[in-house]
Each structure stands twice: as C-alpha cells, then as structure tokens.
Amino acid sequence: MPQLTGLHLYPVKSTYRLSPDTARVEPWGLAGDRRWMLVDERGRAVTQRDVAELGQYRAVPEADGSLTVTAPDGARIAVPAPAVAEGATDAEVEVFGTFFPAAEAAKEVQIWFAERLGEVRLVHLDRPGSSRPIDAAYARPGETVSMADGYPLLLTTTASLADLNRRIAEDHPDDPVKATALPMERFRPNVVITGTEAWAEDGWRRIRIGELTFRVAKPCGRCVVTTTDQETGVRRGPEPLRALGRHHRFGQKLVFGQNLIPEGVGTLRIGDELTVLEEGPRPEPDRRG
C-alpha cells in the first residue's frame, strides 16, 4: 500500500525546508507553509529562480506566529507576524502575474534582509482565506492558496524519482558526476509518497492520504530551481531539466510531481496510507531523443 514517507514545508517562500512528522492541512496548504515571502521593489516574488542563495536561509515558525530567521552566515533575527488590521503596511504583491494583498514586516526586519539580499522586502500573508484565489480553471469558488507558486500542496513519489535518476544515469554513461542521483529535496515537495509505480501519479485525479482527500489539479512544470543543490545553494548543471525534457515532457512543460487542492482540513502524518479514489488516462510523455 502506498504511504506518506515525507512531509515538508517552507515557512518563507524559497527558503530551506522543515520536515515534521505531522502537519496540519489548511484550505490553502500546510499550516506554516509559504505564508511569508520576499518581494522586490515592484512587489514581485523573489525566489531561488532569482537568488539561489535564498535556499540557505532557515526560517522557523514560533508558537505566537512569529518567525526566527537564520542567515547563511549565522546571523539571526526574530520577526513578529505583521497584520494590516494591527497597523502594518498593506502591500500589493505578485506571484506569477497574480496580485494580492500582504502585510509588510517591521522596518528593522526589512533592513536586515536588504543588507544581505539587496532591495527586497519581507511580507506576510495575513489574510490567507481571502487574499489569493487559485486559478479558476482548476479550482472551485472560494478556494485560495498561500504564497506557493499556484496550488496548496505539491506531491511527488519516490518511484518516479528513482526512474528519473535511472534515466539520468543512462544519459551520462561516461560522466559519473552528471550521472549522480538527485535527492527529492531538489523538487521541494510538500508530500512524498512511497510504494507506487513510477509516474503513476500522472493518472491520479482524486486521492486520500490518511484522513484527508485531495483533488489532483494539474502536473507541476519544473524550472531552474531543480538544478540547485538545496544544501549548498549552488547550481549544479542541466539535470534534472535535461532528462525531464527528453523523457517526461508534456508540450512545453517538464513535469515532475502533481499539484493538490485539499477538500477539507485535518492532519497528515508520516506513515499515512494513500488511496487513489479516481483515475484518468495517464498521458504519454512527448519524449525528445
């Protein structure tokens, strides 16, 4: 029986992961996942696509809703959770062309980040239930998402990663460095499932994990972040994008993982079993030799 073997959340968008044994699922994603992000002077999200080093910042949520952020050099700052209702500056911010309101962190926090990363501001999604709707082509009325790229949760499977790593090794028979197996952390999932066939998730439409059900909205197209070593912040060459382009391309999308929308709230636990409730045709990748 397939089961949940990995849970990950990213308190500030594009920063280092936390990997708890349990996680609360809220309508817009895992509790504490991507409720904060850095933005540039125009309000656009700043991510590892722009600054690979961002993945080396570690943010830990505290019980009162604040954050403790540690920079790669070991410097640390406590960040109270701002709220517009309590007087914080209301900022219009953007993720992939979608604009929504967020609350700016305190001035001393902005100075701390600007000294390290340039002209950036830290903002907080203080109104997650009303701020940012999911793409209407895939969502029901009223469904919202945090500051994730587009959907509340991202699912990956260990079987698909094993197959992808096999193909990477086959594509580089004379280069052991390029053929090195990639860890799941490169893909920054929220939930990792073990015990399926490779790429079985391509055909899932609705699933249950433990006590919770999810709709499988759409495949996840991958970008340059997957080429970044999440432990060092260093870009490591063309893989896995090259292999996905050759072996798991759908149109212009290099696909790994599936985006999920929760159908309720509850708790996920490592060891929860996964049941496929609805399936559809598993599309054939457009392979490029």
BELFENSUL-V457519 format. One record per residue. N is the residue number from 0. PSI is psi in radians with two decimals (* if undefined). NEAR is the number of other ideal C-beta (glycine too) atoms within 12 Angstrom. D_CENTER is the distance of its C-alpha to the mean C-alpha in Angstrom with 2 decimals. Layout:
((N,PSI,NEAR,D_CENTER) (N,PSI,NEAR,D_CENTER))
This chain:
((0,2.23,16,25.26) (1,2.53,28,21.51) (2,2.82,25,19.78) (3,2.09,41,16.64) (4,-0.04,30,16.60) (5,2.35,36,13.24) (6,2.26,38,11.29) (7,2.46,39,8.58) (8,2.78,40,7.51) (9,1.62,43,7.19) (10,-0.75,39,10.26) (11,2.25,48,10.41) (12,2.23,44,7.80) (13,0.08,39,7.75) (14,-3.09,42,9.99) (15,2.66,31,10.71) (16,2.73,37,9.37) (17,2.54,29,11.65) (18,1.34,24,12.70) (19,2.93,25,15.11) (20,-0.41,16,17.44) (21,2.70,22,17.01) (22,2.37,36,14.67) (23,2.31,24,15.84) (24,2.12,36,14.37) (25,2.93,31,15.17) (26,-0.51,32,15.55) (27,0.09,37,12.55) (28,-3.02,43,10.08) (29,2.48,41,10.52) (30,2.22,30,13.14) (31,0.00,37,12.24) (32,2.07,44,8.48) (33,0.78,44,8.03) (34,-0.09,43,11.69) (35,2.68,45,12.65) (36,2.83,45,12.28) (37,2.48,45,14.83) (38,2.76,38,16.76) (39,-2.97,24,19.71) (40,-0.35,16,23.23) (41,-0.05,15,22.53) (42,0.09,27,19.66) (43,2.44,26,17.08) (44,2.36,39,13.61) (45,2.13,36,13.90) (46,-3.06,35,11.03) (47,-0.29,35,11.41) (48,-0.59,24,12.79) (49,-0.72,25,15.62) (50,1.70,29,15.92) (51,-0.55,27,14.88) (52,-0.35,28,16.40) (53,-0.53,36,13.85) (54,-0.18,34,11.94) (55,-0.08,29,15.26) (56,2.36,43,15.30) (57,2.20,28,14.95) (58,2.29,41,14.72) (59,2.09,26,16.16) (60,2.49,31,16.78) (61,2.92,16,20.48) (62,-0.51,10,22.39) (63,0.12,11,23.63) (64,-0.14,23,20.26) (65,3.05,25,20.58) (66,2.63,36,18.55) (67,2.09,26,19.93) (68,2.32,34,18.47) (69,2.22,23,19.78) (70,2.88,24,20.10) (71,-0.48,22,20.59) (72,0.06,13,24.33) (73,-0.17,12,24.30) (74,2.53,16,24.98) (75,2.56,17,23.67) (76,2.48,28,23.59) (77,2.31,22,23.43) (78,1.82,37,21.78) (79,2.56,27,23.22) (80,2.02,33,21.16) (81,2.68,33,22.74) (82,2.33,25,23.74) (83,-0.64,22,25.68) (84,-0.32,12,27.99) (85,0.25,15,29.02) (86,0.00,13,29.76) (87,2.69,28,26.59) (88,2.30,25,26.38) (89,2.12,22,24.77) (90,2.45,31,22.66) (91,2.14,22,21.53) (92,2.97,37,18.14) (93,2.38,24,16.27) (94,1.99,35,12.95) (95,0.83,22,13.99) (96,-0.09,14,17.43) (97,2.18,24,16.82) (98,2.46,19,18.73) (99,2.82,33,18.66) (100,2.58,28,20.22) (101,2.88,39,18.98) (102,2.32,36,21.12) (103,2.45,35,21.80) (104,2.96,39,22.05) (105,2.77,27,25.56) (106,-0.74,17,27.41) (107,-0.50,16,27.59) (108,-0.74,34,23.81) (109,-0.69,28,23.65) (110,-0.76,17,26.38) (111,-0.81,27,24.69) (112,-0.70,37,21.56) (113,-0.60,21,23.83) (114,-0.42,16,26.01) (115,-0.55,26,23.24) (116,0.08,31,21.07) (117,-2.64,17,23.58) (118,1.38,20,23.59) (119,2.78,36,20.42) (120,2.53,36,20.16) (121,2.25,47,17.93) (122,2.77,45,17.42) (123,2.36,44,16.60) (124,1.54,44,15.81) (125,-0.15,33,19.07) (126,1.09,23,19.61) (127,-0.45,32,16.49) (128,-0.17,20,18.79) (129,-0.09,17,20.40) (130,-0.77,29,18.57) (131,1.74,40,16.15) (132,2.61,28,16.95) (133,2.66,34,14.90) (134,2.13,23,16.52) (135,-0.34,14,19.92) (136,-0.33,12,20.19) (137,-0.16,22,17.83) (138,2.82,26,18.18) (139,2.77,17,21.15) (140,2.34,8,22.85) (141,-0.13,15,21.40) (142,2.33,32,17.86) (143,2.94,31,15.39) (144,2.72,41,11.73) (145,-2.53,45,10.45) (146,0.29,44,9.31) (147,2.92,41,5.95) (148,-0.67,38,7.07) (149,-0.36,35,9.20) (150,2.74,42,8.85) (151,-0.70,45,8.70) (152,2.70,48,7.15) (153,2.23,45,6.22) (154,2.40,48,9.31) (155,2.89,45,10.85) (156,2.54,37,14.45) (157,-0.51,32,16.46) (158,-0.70,24,19.26) (159,-0.67,39,17.46) (160,-0.70,36,16.37) (161,-0.72,23,20.02) (162,-0.71,29,21.34) (163,-0.76,40,19.29) (164,-0.60,30,20.54) (165,-0.74,20,24.00) (166,-0.65,31,23.98) (167,-0.77,35,22.92) (168,-0.72,23,25.83) (169,-0.56,17,28.17) (170,-0.29,25,27.35) (171,1.05,23,28.33) (172,-0.39,11,31.35) (173,0.19,10,33.03) (174,1.59,16,30.21) (175,-0.45,11,28.92) (176,-0.88,13,26.49) (177,-0.44,23,24.72) (178,-0.01,22,25.00) (179,2.31,18,23.19) (180,2.44,23,20.72) (181,2.50,36,17.05) (182,2.78,26,15.05) (183,-0.47,35,12.02) (184,-0.44,25,10.20) (185,-0.47,39,10.37) (186,-0.04,39,7.77) (187,0.94,42,5.05) (188,2.91,41,5.36) (189,-0.73,44,6.33) (190,2.39,47,9.77) (191,2.27,38,11.96) (192,2.35,46,15.33) (193,2.54,28,18.55) (194,0.30,23,21.84) (195,3.02,33,21.32) (196,2.71,20,22.77) (197,2.30,27,20.82) (198,0.26,31,19.01) (199,-0.57,26,20.31) (200,-0.33,43,17.08) (201,-0.42,34,18.09) (202,0.01,22,20.86) (203,2.48,37,19.34) (204,-0.53,23,19.72) (205,2.37,24,19.69) (206,2.84,36,19.08) (207,2.32,29,19.86) (208,2.00,41,18.27) (209,-2.12,29,20.83) (210,0.01,22,22.01) (211,2.55,34,19.33) (212,2.64,26,19.14) (213,2.51,43,16.40) (214,2.44,30,16.90) (215,1.86,39,15.18) (216,-0.95,34,14.70) (217,2.80,30,14.22) (218,2.75,34,13.07) (219,1.98,35,10.07) (220,2.39,29,11.82) (221,2.78,35,10.94) (222,-2.94,25,11.96) (223,-0.37,24,13.52) (224,-0.57,33,10.59) (225,-0.27,41,11.18) (226,0.04,29,14.70) (227,2.19,36,14.03) (228,2.02,23,15.18) (229,-0.20,34,12.77) (230,-0.40,17,16.01) (231,-0.32,16,18.09) (232,0.24,24,16.20) (233,2.32,15,18.51) (234,2.37,22,17.98) (235,0.42,26,19.52) (236,-2.87,23,20.87) (237,-0.26,21,20.16) (238,2.48,35,18.60) (239,0.07,45,16.66) (240,-0.67,33,16.93) (241,-0.80,28,20.67) (242,-0.70,38,20.67) (243,-0.67,41,18.26) (244,-0.56,30,20.56) (245,-0.53,23,23.53) (246,-0.29,31,22.53) (247,0.97,37,19.62) (248,2.36,26,19.91) (249,1.80,26,20.25) (250,-2.14,14,22.10) (251,0.03,12,20.31) (252,2.27,23,16.84) (253,1.90,34,15.89) (254,2.32,36,14.08) (255,1.98,44,12.15) (256,2.91,44,10.58) (257,2.45,43,10.99) (258,2.38,36,9.56) (259,2.59,46,11.25) (260,2.10,38,13.28) (261,2.57,44,15.07) (262,0.17,26,18.85) (263,-3.08,21,19.64) (264,2.73,21,18.86) (265,-2.77,23,19.46) (266,2.31,23,18.32) (267,2.52,43,16.55) (268,2.42,23,18.29) (269,2.32,23,18.15) (270,-0.21,20,20.85) (271,2.45,32,20.38) (272,2.57,23,21.68) (273,2.32,35,20.06) (274,2.28,24,22.47) (275,2.07,30,22.16) (276,-0.60,18,23.92) (277,2.43,17,24.01) (278,2.76,16,23.80) (279,-3.11,17,24.50) (280,2.37,10,25.65) (281,1.96,23,23.50) (282,2.62,18,23.56) (283,2.18,13,25.03) (284,2.62,27,23.06) (285,1.57,18,24.90) (286,2.44,15,25.70) (287,1.97,18,26.86) (288,*,9,29.37))
